[in-house]
């Protein structure tokens, strides 16, 4: 007979089963947790390995960065060193430039002073040579004596041309070359220049032909003095370098507008010509095509350079074409404004003065050079003019205090007190308004402006042109009498 388990035992087994099941579940949960933890552990491990890898790589890169940084620092150090060297070099260059500029300025001042002194020293005796030869030529002389006087005068004028060329160069370099705008007749100027230059051409038995086309406007506005200077220079050169044949000037219109006209002046000769390899140098200062040219024909080598710059400063162009031993063509074009005038009034171009009126004037000459004093005394006495002399500015002031003069002719360079100082004293201290004409051997750029700024009324350079001096005296004295400035 089978025994039936007791209730108590069954209840225990049942509870044990439940506990076992619970334990099993718990164990499974623990296993699950372990498995998950393991998974997370592996992730962590992988993450740690990645971190270690990253650290290793970062360390590698860090070392690269460190090395790069060190290289940059080295480069920076080198760059800084180079910059310091460059800075030092720049400072040295600036110091050298400053020194060179200072030396150049001093050199320019010395050159200007030299040219001014040379101008004064040459013009002073030239004034006497040309002045006295001019007085002699107006006297009664035998043919042979007249020829000698004319030779002296011609030589003096040639020397004057040379000094004027040098002074023109200095004016151009100093930026002091100025151009006037006057109404003038191209056709009348061409006729006048033809007469002036014809003698030189005839001496060499050359034909001198000047042509002005009909289309050229008669009256234009511009600087006719500078235009004359350019034409005289180029035509004079052509005559000098032509042994046979002709020299021809042709004037024509290149552009003809309502208010302006562009004119071309072409000077053609049958002279010695210029070799092709020398054409590029002929406008350089002190240069001539060949070294023997200077010895044979003379000249300073300044003429063409001055002509080119005078044309250029008037917004024109100067060119040359030439064939060696056959001749040359110098052409230049300059734009001019047209004038509303159709003809010039004679009074505008004639130099007029009344010698009878001039003979009534009381004139004071302040001058120390005895040759110049003798020249002026001779010139004035031959025209019945009276004059008093003061050998320097100080004596001149004393004479002005004691006498009334209609006009004062003032030299600039004198001992004791020069003309600048004397004029300043008269105008500022004595408040004297007697007209003063500066008579100076200085003809440098700015000299006229300096004289006028001190209170002088006009300016004339030596050698003195007698007619021009008389005209200036005549123009100033009537005004001074009318305004009560005596």
Secondary structure, 3 states (H helix, E strand, C coil): CCCCCCHHHHHHHHHHHHHHHHHHHHHHHHHHHHHHHHHHHHHHHHHHHHHHHHHHHHHHHHHHHHHHHHHHHHHHHHHHHHHHHHHHHHHHHHHHHHHHHHHHHHHHHHHHHHHHHHHHHHHHHHHHHHHHHHHHHCCCCCHHHHHHHHHHHHHHHHHHHHHHHHHHHHHHHCCCCCCCCEEEEHHHHHHHHHHHHHHHHHHCCCEEEEEECCCCCCEEEECHHHHHHHHHHHHHHHHHCCCCCEEEEEEEEEEECCCEEEEEEEEEECCCCCCHHHHHHCCCCCCCCCHHHHHHHCCCCCHHHHHHHHHHHCCCEEEEEEECCCEEEEEEEEEEEECCCCCCCHHHHCCCCCHHHHCCCCEEEECCCHHHHHHHHHHHHCCCCCEEEECCHHHHHHHHHHCCCCEEEECCCCCCCCHHHHHHHHHHHCCCCCEEEEEECCCCCCHHHHHHHCCCCEEEECCCCHHHHHHHHHHHHHHHHHCCCC
